[in-house]
């Protein structure tokens, strides 16, 4: 196997390892934040007022019987609300900026990729490729900013997602 091919496989393996690490960290962070919060708040049972009973046929505000369509709809709407809350914390927004880092390589082989959730939290991955080698970086992003210095291309990828987020996310 030639050294160029071995180098390419090495870079690909490094990239896969970095992605696995990022997803593992995100999963652990998600587990700790979701275990701190209750997944669904218990619904208080309405107390019967004077003259109200839980008899069928009465128009009180009693909980529907388990197994009925109404009770299933309530249960499903609660589960949907929980799922929507969890979805906001998943890495679901992606922007890639390709560029030629050194000018002599051509083909825009270098790239920066931002993976963020609805709050602007996530990671930006960068691969800088030259003729001789490739370097890969991962930087944590919180609220569309990073403690690490970002390259102009990394900023561009994050700005693309910030603009897609619209006015609901403060920057």
DOVO-682587 format. One record per residue: y, z, x of N, C-alpha, C in turn. Coordinates in Angstrom, 3 decimals, padded with zeros to 6 digits. Atoms other than C-alpha are relative to their C-alpha. Last residue first. Example, Ala and Ser with C-alpha at 12.3 -4.5 7.8 and 13.67 -1.06 7.14 Angstrom:
REM residues 2
[pt [-001.190 -000.060 -000.820] [-001.060 007.140 013.670] [001.090 000.730 -000.770]]
[pt [-001.190 000.000 000.890] [-004.500 007.800 012.300] [001.200 000.000 000.900]]
This chain:
REM residues 171
[pt [000.199 000.224 -001.437] [036.590 019.508 -026.662] [001.070 000.667 000.813]]
[pt [-001.225 -000.208 -000.763] [036.156 020.599 -030.257] [-000.294 -000.211 001.462]]
[pt [000.265 -000.736 -001.229] [033.256 019.038 -032.111] [001.304 000.119 000.770]]
[pt [000.606 -001.279 000.341] [033.846 018.090 -035.765] [-000.273 000.846 001.243]]
[pt [-000.948 -001.113 000.030] [036.367 015.405 -034.766] [-000.611 001.353 -000.311]]
[pt [-001.108 000.034 000.945] [033.766 012.871 -033.728] [000.819 001.261 000.010]]
[pt [000.077 -001.265 000.756] [030.411 013.478 -032.061] [001.133 000.081 -001.007]]
[pt [000.938 000.185 001.103] [030.361 009.787 -031.062] [-000.078 001.251 -000.876]]
[pt [-000.657 000.863 000.989] [033.520 010.352 -028.997] [-000.901 -000.246 -001.199]]
[pt [-001.062 -000.802 000.618] [031.900 013.310 -027.200] [000.704 -000.817 -001.085]]
[pt [000.619 -000.857 001.018] [028.785 011.200 -026.608] [001.026 000.878 -000.695]]
[pt [000.562 000.872 001.038] [030.770 008.464 -024.838] [-000.608 000.842 -001.120]]
[pt [-001.096 000.388 000.888] [032.762 011.123 -022.981] [-000.474 -000.913 -001.120]]
[pt [-000.295 -001.153 000.863] [029.507 012.557 -021.586] [001.113 -000.336 -000.980]]
[pt [001.142 -000.180 000.903] [028.403 009.155 -020.257] [000.262 001.153 -000.971]]
[pt [-000.017 001.092 000.972] [031.878 008.483 -018.827] [-001.138 000.143 -001.006]]
[pt [-001.061 -000.299 000.977] [031.993 011.903 -017.144] [000.034 -001.061 -001.096]]
[pt [000.537 -001.089 000.817] [028.651 011.157 -015.472] [001.010 000.391 -001.077]]
[pt [001.016 000.589 000.871] [030.053 007.818 -014.294] [-000.640 001.051 -000.900]]
[pt [-000.656 000.743 001.093] [033.219 009.461 -012.944] [-000.999 -000.614 -000.978]]
[pt [-000.496 001.291 -000.472] [031.043 011.927 -010.998] [000.712 -000.703 -001.154]]
[pt [000.616 001.189 000.582] [030.754 015.498 -012.257] [000.622 -001.257 000.595]]
[pt [-000.927 001.133 -000.007] [031.507 018.633 -010.240] [-000.740 -001.232 -000.488]]
[pt [000.111 000.864 -001.173] [029.143 021.396 -011.300] [001.025 -001.127 -000.103]]
[pt [-000.501 -000.800 -001.109] [030.186 024.052 -013.839] [-000.043 -000.797 001.299]]
[pt [000.988 -000.483 -000.952] [029.741 021.388 -016.495] [000.677 000.865 001.045]]
[pt [-000.537 -000.244 -001.336] [031.576 020.381 -019.651] [-001.105 000.549 000.892]]
[pt [-000.500 001.221 -000.621] [030.613 018.785 -023.001] [000.648 000.207 001.370]]
[pt [-001.192 000.404 000.759] [030.159 022.179 -024.671] [000.717 -001.166 000.670]]
[pt [-000.262 -000.945 001.100] [027.676 023.263 -021.982] [001.322 -000.410 -000.648]]
[pt [-001.227 000.232 000.763] [026.187 020.651 -019.615] [000.071 001.023 -001.125]]
[pt [-000.035 -000.599 001.337] [023.593 021.375 -016.935] [001.371 -000.213 -000.626]]
[pt [-001.069 -000.993 000.146] [023.420 018.972 -013.994] [000.027 000.488 -001.446]]
[pt [-000.044 -000.497 001.376] [020.403 016.960 -012.816] [001.053 001.102 -000.053]]
[pt [-000.674 -001.272 000.238] [020.502 014.827 -009.670] [-000.088 000.353 -001.484]]
[pt [-000.062 -000.341 001.414] [018.317 012.030 -008.334] [000.593 001.389 -000.157]]
[pt [-000.202 -001.431 000.207] [018.677 010.363 -004.949] [000.175 000.236 -001.499]]
[pt [-000.554 -000.326 001.312] [017.306 006.963 -004.009] [000.104 001.517 -000.103]]
[pt [000.539 -001.153 000.711] [016.569 005.496 -000.624] [000.642 000.141 -001.373]]
[pt [000.905 -000.842 -000.782] [017.024 002.648 001.858] [-000.630 001.137 -000.799]]
[pt [001.109 000.795 -000.543] [018.518 -000.167 -000.195] [-001.036 000.892 000.661]]
[pt [-000.473 000.890 -001.055] [020.604 002.239 -002.239] [-001.190 -000.807 000.496]]
[pt [000.952 000.821 -000.734] [019.944 003.993 -005.545] [000.722 -000.860 001.037]]
[pt [-000.813 000.860 -000.854] [021.885 006.869 -007.081] [-000.951 -000.735 000.935]]
[pt [000.803 000.569 -001.066] [019.979 008.422 -009.988] [000.881 -000.980 000.768]]
[pt [-000.576 001.102 -000.754] [021.922 010.729 -012.267] [-000.973 -000.438 001.076]]
[pt [000.856 000.406 -001.108] [020.719 013.044 -015.026] [000.631 -001.208 000.676]]
[pt [-000.315 001.352 -000.437] [023.171 014.818 -017.341] [-000.841 -000.262 001.247]]
[pt [000.130 000.323 -001.416] [021.823 017.806 -019.227] [000.513 -001.418 000.236]]
[pt [001.153 000.784 -000.431] [022.195 019.589 -022.543] [000.020 -000.218 001.493]]
[pt [000.784 -000.687 -001.030] [024.884 021.251 -024.634] [-001.185 -000.881 000.375]]
[pt [-000.433 000.484 -001.308] [027.503 019.214 -026.526] [-000.699 000.708 001.142]]
[pt [-001.037 -000.889 -000.530] [027.042 021.279 -029.701] [000.543 -000.466 001.345]]
[pt [-001.209 000.095 000.825] [025.168 018.480 -031.515] [001.141 000.866 000.516]]
[pt [000.226 -000.353 001.399] [022.627 018.248 -028.683] [001.323 -000.095 -000.754]]
[pt [-000.698 -001.154 000.566] [023.061 016.374 -025.404] [-000.437 000.264 -001.434]]
[pt [000.842 -000.391 001.136] [021.186 014.016 -023.081] [000.594 001.281 -000.567]]
[pt [-000.305 -001.275 000.640] [023.604 012.277 -020.665] [-000.915 000.176 -001.200]]
[pt [000.458 -000.104 001.381] [022.259 009.530 -018.413] [000.309 001.401 -000.516]]
[pt [-000.207 -001.375 000.454] [023.846 008.378 -015.150] [-000.341 000.038 -001.482]]
[pt [-000.299 -000.309 001.394] [022.645 005.200 -013.458] [000.251 001.495 -000.186]]
[pt [-000.278 -001.426 000.179] [022.224 003.399 -010.145] [000.371 000.252 -001.453]]
[pt [001.250 -000.760 -000.012] [020.531 -000.021 -010.034] [000.209 001.501 -000.163]]
[pt [-000.283 -001.267 000.685] [023.621 -001.986 -011.065] [-001.269 000.846 -000.118]]
[pt [000.915 -000.236 001.108] [022.132 -005.316 -009.986] [000.206 001.304 -000.743]]
[pt [-000.033 000.917 001.139] [023.817 -005.410 -006.627] [-000.956 000.413 -001.096]]
[pt [001.337 000.143 000.573] [022.758 -003.450 -003.541] [-000.031 -000.984 -001.155]]
[pt [000.817 001.012 -000.660] [025.871 -003.990 -001.423] [-001.344 -000.226 -000.684]]
[pt [-000.615 001.311 -000.108] [028.463 -002.283 -003.628] [-000.898 -001.056 000.605]]
[pt [-000.372 000.297 -001.382] [027.250 001.231 -002.925] [000.591 -001.383 000.190]]
[pt [-000.601 -001.116 -000.730] [026.972 002.892 -006.342] [000.526 -000.387 001.379]]
[pt [000.400 000.325 -001.368] [026.400 -000.228 -008.445] [000.696 001.009 000.907]]
[pt [-001.040 000.419 -000.933] [026.616 001.049 -012.018] [-000.607 -000.298 001.366]]
[pt [000.589 000.633 -001.184] [024.656 001.840 -015.164] [001.128 -000.484 000.890]]
[pt [-000.993 000.815 -000.696] [026.003 004.338 -017.729] [-000.679 -000.534 001.256]]
[pt [000.342 000.428 -001.356] [023.480 005.733 -020.190] [001.126 -000.868 000.539]]
[pt [-000.908 001.039 -000.488] [024.257 007.740 -023.338] [-000.368 -000.291 001.449]]
[pt [000.275 000.593 -001.300] [021.782 009.796 -025.370] [001.044 -001.053 000.324]]
[pt [-001.033 000.992 -000.276] [022.187 012.169 -028.311] [-000.145 -000.470 001.442]]
[pt [000.213 001.192 000.800] [019.097 013.963 -029.643] [001.038 -001.085 000.247]]
[pt [-000.633 001.058 -000.785] [018.596 016.911 -027.345] [-000.257 -001.325 -000.713]]
[pt [000.902 000.864 -000.756] [017.715 019.464 -030.001] [000.799 -001.049 000.751]]
[pt [000.177 -000.502 -001.359] [019.989 022.351 -031.063] [-000.962 -000.858 000.822]]
[pt [-001.288 000.038 -000.694] [021.353 020.694 -034.202] [-000.117 000.430 001.453]]
[pt [-000.239 001.357 -000.461] [017.767 020.034 -035.298] [001.314 -000.104 000.777]]
[pt [000.706 000.183 -001.264] [017.091 023.777 -035.511] [000.264 -001.376 000.586]]
[pt [-000.614 -000.879 -000.999] [019.771 024.245 -038.163] [-000.647 -000.163 001.363]]
[pt [-001.294 000.594 -000.357] [018.537 021.221 -040.092] [000.713 000.838 001.051]]
[pt [000.258 001.161 -000.860] [014.992 022.589 -039.970] [001.289 -000.673 000.426]]
[pt [000.412 -000.511 -001.314] [016.125 025.967 -041.341] [-000.207 -001.164 000.965]]
[pt [-001.197 -000.590 -000.603] [018.004 024.290 -044.219] [-000.309 000.541 001.397]]
[pt [-000.859 001.092 -000.431] [014.970 022.118 -044.957] [001.264 000.530 000.672]]
[pt [000.587 000.545 -001.223] [012.692 025.153 -045.074] [000.860 -001.133 000.561]]
[pt [-000.206 -000.996 -001.055] [015.014 026.815 -047.601] [-000.540 -000.511 001.334]]
[pt [-001.419 000.068 -000.360] [015.123 023.613 -049.680] [000.339 001.029 001.071]]
[pt [-000.249 001.167 -000.839] [011.326 023.425 -049.565] [001.470 -000.110 000.407]]
[pt [000.621 -000.244 -001.307] [010.917 026.978 -050.862] [000.295 -001.161 000.955]]
[pt [-000.784 -001.030 -000.689] [013.401 026.388 -053.669] [-000.544 000.260 001.401]]
[pt [-001.274 000.600 -000.387] [011.700 023.121 -054.638] [000.887 000.999 000.733]]
[pt [000.254 000.860 -001.160] [008.298 024.817 -054.567] [001.282 -000.665 000.472]]
[pt [000.174 -000.887 -001.142] [009.566 027.565 -056.885] [-000.261 -000.805 001.278]]
[pt [-001.280 -000.625 -000.336] [010.923 024.999 -059.334] [-000.122 000.907 001.226]]
[pt [-000.828 000.999 -000.666] [007.758 022.914 -059.290] [001.321 000.628 000.462]]
[pt [-000.678 000.926 000.902] [005.644 025.933 -060.144] [000.869 -000.949 000.815]]
[pt [000.825 001.138 000.324] [003.181 027.478 -057.717] [000.653 -000.981 -000.957]]
[pt [000.559 000.719 -001.157] [004.828 030.875 -057.631] [-000.898 -001.146 -000.461]]
[pt [001.353 -000.414 -000.350] [006.605 031.717 -060.886] [-000.481 -000.793 001.215]]
[pt [001.062 000.749 000.670] [010.310 031.053 -060.893] [-001.358 000.472 000.483]]
[pt [000.646 000.941 -000.905] [012.583 033.863 -059.724] [-001.071 -000.763 -000.772]]
[pt [001.155 -000.487 -000.735] [014.450 035.490 -062.584] [-000.561 -001.094 000.883]]
[pt [-000.051 000.607 -001.323] [017.928 034.292 -063.578] [-001.178 000.463 000.854]]
[pt [-000.534 -000.832 -001.082] [017.453 035.011 -067.293] [-000.058 -000.740 001.325]]
[pt [-000.849 000.805 -000.873] [016.943 032.328 -069.977] [000.656 000.855 001.085]]
[pt [-001.333 -000.594 -000.015] [013.973 034.033 -071.648] [000.823 -000.777 001.012]]
[pt [-000.718 000.380 001.202] [011.004 031.788 -072.376] [001.379 000.610 -000.063]]
[pt [-000.211 001.438 000.117] [008.754 033.524 -069.923] [000.710 -000.312 -001.305]]
[pt [000.942 000.659 000.893] [009.316 037.281 -069.773] [000.275 -001.499 -000.016]]
[pt [000.565 001.131 -000.719] [011.171 038.578 -066.735] [-001.036 -000.726 -000.842]]
[pt [001.354 -000.237 -000.464] [013.308 040.829 -068.874] [-000.482 -001.235 000.716]]
[pt [000.676 001.145 -000.600] [017.004 041.051 -069.553] [-001.390 000.407 000.432]]
[pt [000.286 001.026 000.992] [018.562 043.465 -072.097] [-000.709 -001.214 000.588]]
[pt [000.350 -000.503 001.326] [020.169 045.646 -069.482] [-000.206 -001.163 -000.970]]
[pt [-001.095 -000.735 000.615] [020.128 043.915 -066.146] [-000.439 000.432 -001.399]]
[pt [-000.158 000.241 001.437] [017.059 042.950 -064.199] [001.120 000.869 -000.559]]
[pt [000.430 -001.172 000.754] [017.679 043.082 -060.470] [000.195 -000.262 -001.492]]
[pt [-001.017 -000.472 000.946] [017.818 039.739 -058.812] [-000.533 001.173 -000.802]]
[pt [000.441 000.194 001.371] [015.377 039.559 -055.918] [001.097 000.490 -000.933]]
[pt [000.088 -001.216 000.814] [017.077 039.276 -052.610] [-000.404 -000.338 -001.422]]
[pt [-000.849 000.155 001.175] [016.154 036.142 -050.675] [-000.127 001.251 -000.844]]
[pt [000.670 -000.298 001.256] [014.797 036.960 -047.274] [000.989 -000.103 -001.158]]
[pt [-000.413 -001.294 000.521] [016.646 035.148 -044.521] [-000.744 000.275 -001.295]]
[pt [-000.540 000.125 001.345] [014.766 032.342 -042.910] [000.297 001.400 -000.523]]
[pt [000.101 001.401 000.395] [013.973 031.739 -039.275] [000.466 -000.213 -001.431]]
[pt [001.055 000.156 000.990] [015.307 035.111 -038.168] [-000.023 -001.447 -000.485]]
[pt [-000.518 000.143 001.356] [017.382 034.718 -035.039] [-001.163 -000.046 -000.980]]
[pt [-000.999 -001.030 000.224] [016.400 036.065 -031.623] [000.519 -000.025 -001.428]]
[pt [000.710 -001.260 000.233] [013.178 034.043 -031.656] [000.974 001.148 -000.215]]
[pt [000.542 -000.050 001.356] [015.193 030.859 -032.218] [-000.760 001.287 -000.256]]
[pt [-001.072 -000.061 000.989] [017.415 031.420 -029.198] [-000.553 000.060 -001.406]]
[pt [-000.683 -001.291 -000.044] [014.531 032.420 -026.933] [001.113 000.067 -001.029]]
[pt [000.890 -001.068 000.462] [012.309 029.522 -027.993] [000.735 001.333 -000.009]]
[pt [000.116 000.081 001.456] [015.113 026.971 -027.688] [-000.852 001.110 -000.566]]
[pt [-001.291 -000.435 000.530] [015.879 028.083 -024.138] [-000.027 -000.022 -001.517]]
[pt [-000.110 -001.449 -000.189] [012.193 027.868 -023.269] [001.306 000.526 -000.566]]
[pt [000.947 -000.632 000.919] [011.936 024.389 -024.794] [000.064 001.520 000.116]]
[pt [-000.545 000.105 001.356] [015.113 023.235 -023.038] [-000.925 000.679 -001.006]]
[pt [-001.124 -000.942 000.091] [013.831 024.553 -019.709] [000.576 -000.018 -001.401]]
[pt [000.572 -001.345 000.001] [010.514 022.757 -020.225] [001.100 001.047 -000.123]]
[pt [000.551 -000.265 001.327] [012.307 019.551 -021.212] [-000.621 001.386 -000.089]]
[pt [-001.101 -000.095 000.963] [014.455 019.655 -018.079] [-000.526 000.328 -001.391]]
[pt [-000.689 -001.270 -000.223] [011.459 020.408 -015.855] [001.126 000.195 -001.011]]
[pt [000.892 -001.049 000.506] [009.457 017.545 -017.352] [000.647 001.367 000.152]]
[pt [-000.034 000.036 001.467] [012.412 015.214 -016.811] [-000.879 001.087 -000.604]]
[pt [-001.304 -000.533 000.419] [012.712 016.325 -013.179] [000.100 000.013 -001.522]]
[pt [000.030 -001.448 -000.212] [008.971 015.787 -012.622] [001.310 000.641 -000.448]]
[pt [000.842 -000.572 001.055] [009.122 012.320 -014.196] [-000.049 001.520 000.136]]
[pt [-000.743 000.090 001.248] [012.036 011.414 -011.909] [-000.785 000.621 -001.154]]
[pt [-001.074 -000.997 -000.045] [010.218 012.675 -008.843] [000.778 000.011 -001.309]]
[pt [000.631 -001.312 000.188] [007.105 010.686 -009.769] [001.042 001.108 000.009]]
[pt [000.403 -000.099 001.409] [009.203 007.521 -010.227] [-000.634 001.364 -000.284]]
[pt [-001.234 -000.174 000.788] [010.877 008.092 -006.863] [-000.345 000.159 -001.474]]
[pt [-000.514 -001.344 -000.269] [007.501 008.577 -005.166] [001.239 000.309 -000.811]]
[pt [000.843 -000.935 000.748] [006.071 005.475 -006.832] [000.477 001.437 000.193]]
[pt [-000.316 000.184 001.421] [009.045 003.456 -005.559] [-000.834 000.945 -000.860]]
[pt [-001.292 -000.632 000.272] [008.610 004.900 -002.071] [000.381 -000.100 -001.457]]
[pt [000.246 -001.446 -000.011] [004.926 003.985 -002.072] [001.293 000.762 -000.284]]
[pt [000.687 -000.327 001.244] [005.836 000.443 -003.111] [-000.279 001.501 -000.088]]
[pt [-000.956 000.197 001.090] [008.387 000.167 -000.323] [-000.623 000.385 -001.333]]
[pt [-000.858 -001.183 000.059] [005.972 001.707 002.205] [001.035 -000.122 -001.108]]
[pt [-001.181 000.096 -000.849] [003.385 -000.940 001.448] [000.872 001.240 -000.180]]
[pt [-001.170 000.000 000.856] [000.000 000.000 000.000] [001.228 000.000 000.899]]
